[in-house]
Amino acid sequence: MSDKPIYVTQPYLPPLEEFLPYLEQIWQSRQLTNGGPFHKQLEEALCEYLGVEHLALFANGTLALVTALQALRITGEVITTPYSFVATAHSLLWNGIRPVFVDIDPVTLNMDPSKIEAAITPLTTAILPVHCYGNPCELDSIQTIADSYNLKVVYDAAHAFGVKVLNRSILQHGDLSILSFHATKVFTTFEGGAIVCPDAKTKQHIDNLKNFGFVNETTVVAPGINGKMSEFGAALGLLQLKHVDQALARRREIDRDYRKQLAGIPGVVCMERGNQTHDNHAYFPILITPEYKLSRDELYERMRRRGIFGRRYFYPLISNFPMYRGFPSAQHSNLSVATAISEQIICLPIYPNLSGTEQRRVCEVIATAPLEGR
Ligand SMILES: Cc1ncc(COP(=O)(O)O)c(C=O)c1O
């Protein structure tokens, strides 16, 4: 059996010769950044592909999050989930906002809307939920609460590229949604991200903010940041878009095969997908419950010894990191579901180039562990 390491993900890169003509154009135009032709084309192409009206590209998803909060002038306290990548909460601290963590739903692993109201104080200005693993949040319940308390909603949709609910883009919900095009995501521009916004005026404001606040050569209207995507990233994005449907179809097959091959192993629970009508199979999370012979960490280490690098997304919880753990909302008693799930989760390798043989190797290590032990 091959010992080639299998990582949790691997970026999908189209054939290099398809990328070279884009590079030639960049060499000819000498325009490397600052809203060049590829940047403009990718914004248009993504709006069409994703089914949204307005989108502003960014250098990465974290800058998109930080800027989205700035654009809406969010202050005070924001209700969010501890079960996410740390950038979700960091974007609040970078804006001088206090995150208030609420627990997650044990099925969707997204923010539990029934916990939101109790966390609202006079300082609350917004809700920052995450469509974790691309599974939709409870969009209507969250919006109803936001409307009754006059709160903004910013969705961290870093995992939700291409996800639709009732055939409508999930990115059309809330006041703003952000995407990440990091190398680990289903659609990548090397590094990259975007803010999806509802109207041209908001996009213009966001475009100004991502370019230091400039509105013309000599006028700066806000303390903006450098959040611009380069022409290289935008070019890769345009090329990726030509291949993305094929890449998503392969992910779908891998998801289906994992469910078949892992079915019936006691203590291995494949996470149910949500109510999306279009899925992206960005992750393949499993829960290791007490019926399994090994603990989650024992299985994780056993996989690593056999060259399979699953990831414990999301462990530790954000609320356990030193800059958050002192907040009252970060206490374990407030986050019992998130705490339990973070101790059971492993995300298995899933990416378009994962071969059938490699996938069987992953499943075999999981299936034989209860027989062989550690
Ligand atoms: C949920 C979530 N939010 C935000 C980010 C930050 O995106 P980026 O790495 O593009 O800055 C990521 C991942 O990287 C993420 O998984």
The ligand as a Gaussian input file, in Angstrom:
#p B3LYP/6-31G(d) Opt

LIG

0 1
 C      -15.167000      30.083000       8.454000
 C      -13.976000      30.852000       7.951000
 N      -13.997000      32.190000       8.060000
 C      -12.990000      32.936000       7.602000
 C      -11.881000      32.373000       6.998000
 C      -10.762000      33.250000       6.567000
 O      -10.538000      33.225000       5.206000
 P       -9.085000      33.529000       4.594000
 O       -8.196000      32.385000       4.945000
 O       -9.329000      33.649000       3.134000
 O       -8.605000      34.806000       5.195000
 C      -11.832000      30.967000       6.863000
 C      -10.738000      30.218000       6.240000
 O       -9.711000      30.353000       5.900000
 C      -12.898000      30.197000       7.355000
 O      -12.874000      28.849000       7.266000

